[in-house]
Amino acid sequence: MSQLGPHERRRFNRRPIESVDYTYDIDYLGDGIPSHLLDVVAPRSRGDGGLPVYVYFHGGGWTSGDKAALTKYCASQAEHGIVVVNVNYRPAGRFHMQHMLRDGDAALGWVRDNVAAFGGDPGAIVLGGDSAGGQIAALLAAMTTRQELGAHYGIDPSCRRSDLRGLALHCSAVDFSVMFDPGFVMGMGFVRMLLPGRGKGLPLRGASRWLSPIEWLDERFVPVFVTTSERDFFYGANLNFIRSLRSHGVHVDVLIYDFGSKNTEHTWQQDASYPESQEVYRRLRQFVRRVTGRSMAAG
């Protein structure tokens, strides 16, 4: 979960995809803060109508990570006809969950107002993320149907439920109850740092409800695509999330690898060189095509 260094960024982005258009470091809030930058990776062939839009939030344990490591991942989707928006947000430490979600919502406001210029349809949005980024994406999705969640964070969602068509989650932190299990790899410090004042004076189990996407599912939630593996330390959390989605009658597509798949450690999907990642990408494109009902021009 540490900050990716230059070597890792090069490793994830080796052999760049050159058949798509890259627009880097758009300041989506106009305040000059590096954490408020996003990239757009778009197909060169955009057809006559708007293409589906995939808005992605990187992981990094809420404290680190950067959109730069996901460039090849984003381009892998864009070359098959999706406009991909790759978002940075303010990390935990100085900031907490409210700041991250407000950043995410501001990025969605930018998408609503600007993505058509890149060939994207702002009425055909899919959110996505890995690990901590998946949690952010899932909470933003939940705000489109659960008004009380948005009100808790002081957010009037920029993305309407009618425009949000789906959610794609890779090894994501979608059930905070696992944090309280004895011996879990992530301690209570991860819960505290996401709360105002580091949760001082708050009962953590109760406060974690506002952090945990599984608590905000109902029958109105968007269709979801979940990828995880038995090697992922959020495996149990993802299984719980899948069961809860199904219990609410929400459509969920699932891709789960067993422990024998050695390339499927936590957030393996970032590394396009793995055949398991390529299968994730293929299934993701099928999911986006199905939930948006949009044709996807080749890059």
SULQUIMO-V312137 format. One record per residue. N is the residue number from 1. RES is the residue in one letter. PSI is psi in degrees with one decimal (NA if undefined). NEAR is the number of other ideal C-beta (glycine too) atoms within 12 Angstrom. Layout:
n->[N:N]
res->[RES:RES]
psi->[PSI:PSI]
near->[NEAR:NEAR]
This chain:
n->[1:2:3:4:5:6:7:8:9:10:11:12:13:14:15:16:17:18:19:20:21:22:23:24:25:26:27:28:29:30:31:32:33:34:35:36:37:38:39:40:41:42:43:44:45:46:47:48:49:50:51:52:53:54:55:56:57:58:59:60:61:62:63:64:65:66:67:68:69:70:71:72:73:74:75:76:77:78:79:80:81:82:83:84:85:86:87:88:89:90:91:92:93:94:95:96:97:98:99:100:101:102:103:104:105:106:107:108:109:110:111:112:113:114:115:116:117:118:119:120:121:122:123:124:125:126:127:128:129:130:131:132:133:134:135:136:137:138:139:140:141:142:143:144:145:146:147:148:149:150:151:152:153:154:155:156:157:158:159:160:161:162:163:164:165:166:167:168:169:170:171:172:173:174:175:176:177:178:179:180:181:182:183:184:185:186:187:188:189:190:191:192:193:194:195:196:197:198:199:200:201:202:203:204:205:206:207:208:209:210:211:212:213:214:215:216:217:218:219:220:221:222:223:224:225:226:227:228:229:230:231:232:233:234:235:236:237:238:239:240:241:242:243:244:245:246:247:248:249:250:251:252:253:254:255:256:257:258:259:260:261:262:263:264:265:266:267:268:269:270:271:272:273:274:275:276:277:278:279:280:281:282:283:284:285:286:287:288:289:290:291:292:293:294:295:296:297:298:299]
res->[M:S:Q:L:G:P:H:E:R:R:R:F:N:R:R:P:I:E:S:V:D:Y:T:Y:D:I:D:Y:L:G:D:G:I:P:S:H:L:L:D:V:V:A:P:R:S:R:G:D:G:G:L:P:V:Y:V:Y:F:H:G:G:G:W:T:S:G:D:K:A:A:L:T:K:Y:C:A:S:Q:A:E:H:G:I:V:V:V:N:V:N:Y:R:P:A:G:R:F:H:M:Q:H:M:L:R:D:G:D:A:A:L:G:W:V:R:D:N:V:A:A:F:G:G:D:P:G:A:I:V:L:G:G:D:S:A:G:G:Q:I:A:A:L:L:A:A:M:T:T:R:Q:E:L:G:A:H:Y:G:I:D:P:S:C:R:R:S:D:L:R:G:L:A:L:H:C:S:A:V:D:F:S:V:M:F:D:P:G:F:V:M:G:M:G:F:V:R:M:L:L:P:G:R:G:K:G:L:P:L:R:G:A:S:R:W:L:S:P:I:E:W:L:D:E:R:F:V:P:V:F:V:T:T:S:E:R:D:F:F:Y:G:A:N:L:N:F:I:R:S:L:R:S:H:G:V:H:V:D:V:L:I:Y:D:F:G:S:K:N:T:E:H:T:W:Q:Q:D:A:S:Y:P:E:S:Q:E:V:Y:R:R:L:R:Q:F:V:R:R:V:T:G:R:S:M:A:A:G]
psi->[6.7:163.4:131.2:131.0:178.5:-36.7:-45.1:-39.5:-39.9:-39.9:-45.1:-27.9:15.7:154.4:66.1:149.1:121.4:3.5:10.1:166.3:134.1:128.7:112.4:150.4:52.1:128.5:97.2:-11.8:-10.3:25.1:2.4:8.5:127.0:-29.4:-9.6:42.9:148.7:158.1:150.5:126.5:117.2:147.4:149.0:-31.9:113.8:-3.3:-164.4:-30.1:172.3:139.8:156.8:151.4:129.5:112.9:120.5:137.1:121.1:159.3:-171.8:26.7:25.0:-14.0:-16.1:-156.8:165.6:148.1:-26.9:-33.7:-16.1:10.2:-47.3:-40.1:-48.1:-42.6:-31.2:-28.1:-38.9:-33.8:-10.7:19.0:25.0:135.6:119.4:131.1:119.7:114.7:135.6:159.0:162.0:132.8:163.6:158.4:-87.2:-26.6:166.9:-168.0:-38.7:-42.3:-42.7:-43.0:-36.4:-37.6:-46.4:-43.0:-38.1:-39.1:-39.0:-33.2:-40.0:-44.0:-47.0:-42.6:-18.7:-16.8:-22.7:-29.4:-17.6:8.2:3.4:153.4:112.3:-5.6:10.8:66.8:136.8:130.6:152.6:164.1:163.9:144.0:-119.7:-36.2:-32.6:-37.6:-43.6:-47.1:-41.6:-39.0:-38.9:-38.8:-43.3:-32.3:-21.3:-15.5:-21.8:91.4:-34.8:-28.6:-47.4:-40.6:-36.7:-38.0:3.7:36.1:126.1:104.9:133.2:-23.2:123.4:154.9:-35.1:-23.0:-19.5:117.4:-19.2:175.0:129.1:126.0:128.1:112.5:47.1:155.9:76.0:-5.0:105.1:-7.7:-28.0:-21.6:-24.0:-1.0:136.5:132.3:2.6:145.2:-24.6:127.0:-176.1:-18.4:-31.9:-32.1:-47.5:-41.6:-15.5:-3.7:150.9:138.2:23.5:30.8:14.0:126.0:-2.2:140.0:117.2:-37.9:-44.5:-43.6:-30.4:-15.2:-36.7:-8.0:-15.1:106.9:-32.2:-24.9:-12.0:17.9:141.2:-174.4:-12.8:-5.4:149.8:157.8:149.5:144.2:120.8:128.7:133.6:179.9:165.4:-14.1:-7.6:129.5:-10.9:17.1:-50.3:-40.6:-39.8:-37.5:-41.4:-41.9:-43.6:-46.0:-41.0:-41.2:-47.3:-35.7:-25.6:1.8:20.6:135.1:132.9:127.5:141.7:136.0:110.4:129.5:144.7:176.6:-23.2:-13.4:98.3:-19.2:14.1:41.8:169.2:126.8:35.8:-22.4:-17.9:-25.1:103.1:-12.3:-17.1:136.3:-31.3:-34.7:-41.3:-34.1:-39.2:-46.6:-42.6:-46.1:-36.0:-44.6:-39.2:-43.3:-48.0:-43.5:-42.6:-46.9:-23.8:-21.3:22.6:141.1:154.8:105.7:146.6:151.2:NA]
near->[26:13:20:27:15:13:12:23:24:16:20:35:31:16:15:21:27:14:20:34:25:31:27:18:22:28:21:38:26:13:13:11:20:19:33:28:31:41:38:40:46:41:37:23:21:29:21:11:19:31:45:49:49:53:54:52:48:49:43:38:32:38:26:25:40:34:43:32:38:45:36:38:45:48:35:40:46:48:31:34:37:53:50:52:49:47:45:37:47:31:32:33:21:14:24:32:42:28:30:42:40:31:36:49:37:36:45:42:31:33:42:27:18:26:38:23:20:33:36:42:33:32:25:37:47:49:51:54:50:48:43:43:50:45:53:50:49:50:47:48:49:45:39:34:27:28:18:16:33:29:14:23:32:16:30:18:33:30:40:21:25:15:31:40:37:42:52:50:52:49:44:47:51:49:37:40:25:30:32:22:18:9:10:22:20:29:17:23:20:35:34:28:30:40:33:22:13:22:25:13:12:21:15:27:19:17:28:30:26:33:43:34:46:38:29:37:33:24:15:21:36:41:31:43:45:48:44:43:35:21:22:39:28:46:31:27:37:41:24:28:44:32:20:29:36:21:16:23:14:30:22:33:30:25:34:30:31:15:15:11:23:15:25:32:27:34:42:33:50:44:32:32:20:26:17:33:34:23:24:41:38:23:26:41:36:25:35:42:28:23:33:34:19:33:24:38:27:18:30]
